[in-house]
């Protein structure tokens, strides 16, 4: 499978909404925002993200199909990576390939990431891309309606 990144296009946001509406994906991501529950808020969130020059955000394509998105955000020294890959592409190397491409676009280090402690797939992707575990904590997971264990990772 060929994985590439490109600039986010207007039509991608509707696909991102479909991905974010997947029950399994929400549970796995765990920490979601109110905009994950409301299409209008979701569109407004994406308009803000796309207008922010400090955010590096890309659409993830797998063999030309929109498979998700990946981004780097935050102030210098605290920049963080995030990605959301549709469940149809889980376990197929898409997240790892997308993250490697994103890291090549973003020269700043350190970069940080967070994942639910039980999200083995995402933790594996981050570690394969050079992130190391730098902390653990508890956080409220809106998508699960409860506190969960979370892992903090850093790429130096």
Secondary structure, 3 states (H helix, E strand, C coil): CCEEEECCCCCHHHHHHHHHCCHHHHHHHCCCCHHHCCHHHHHHHHHHHHHCCCCEEEEEEECCEEEEEEEEECCCCCCEEEEEECHHHCCCCHHHHHHHHHHHHCCCCCEEEEEECCCHHHHHHHHHCCCEEEEEEEEEECCCCEEEEEEEEEEC
